Amino acid sequence: MRSLLERPEDLGRFVHRIRTDARMTQRQLADALGTSQRYLSELEAGKPKRIDANYFDVLRKLGIELYAETVASDPDDPGND
């Protein structure tokens, strides 16, 4: 599954989709991930979270891999200084 994540809300919807596809409650998933239900609830709600080791640990345990790439810019676009 692939999704463009541009805002915390996008990641929240993505995590929610993974959880519901697995037919798990927030409590069940939080217990399986070793995090709190509140953390997971806030993540799914799109509440901005501090990106720390716990954040990446939760994503890794959900099978979510984050990649970064640059967007090619048009050298003829006057907005690209």
N, C-alpha and C positions, 0 to 999 in steps of 0.2 A: 504494500500500500504506500502511496506517495502523496504528499501534500505540501504545498507551499506555506511556510510558516513566516508570517510577517509581523504578527502581533501576539501578545500573550493569549488572547482569545482564540487564535488559530490553533495554538498548541493545546489549549484546553479542550477544544472540540475534538482534536485528534486523539488525545488521551481518552476522552469520554467514549469515542467510537471504538477504540481498542477494547476498553473495559466492557462495553455493552455487547460487542461481538463475542467476547469471552463469557457472556452471561454471568458476570460477577457484580456484586454490590461494591460500593466504594469501600466499605469495611473489609470485605473479603480481599479486595485488591491491596488495600493499605497493609493488611496483615501479611499478605504474601510478599509485599515489597519491603516490609520492615519499616514502614513510615506511618505517620498518623493519618486517620481518616480526614481530619481537618486539613492537613497539608494537601492531600489529594483532592478534596472538595474545592479548595481555593484554586488549585492548579486547573481543574476542569472548568471552574467559573471564569477563568481568564485573569485572575488576580495576579498582577506582576509578582514574580518570585525572584529572590536573590539567586543568581546563578552561582551555585557553589557545588561542592562535591556531592551533597545530597541530591541536588537537582539532576546532575548527570547520572548519578546512581539510579534514580527512579527511571529516567529515560532508558538507560541501558537495560535495566531489568524488564522494561516493557518491550524491548527489542527496537527502540527508536534510535536511529543513528542520525546525527546532525552533520551536515556537510556545509562548507562555506565555499562560495565561488564568486568571482567578480563578474559583473555584468559588462559586456563589451560596450564601449561607448562609441558613438559616431564622431570621428574627428572633424567632420564638417558641421556639426551641431554647434552653433554659437553659444549655447548654454554650457558647454563642456570646456571650461577654462582651466 
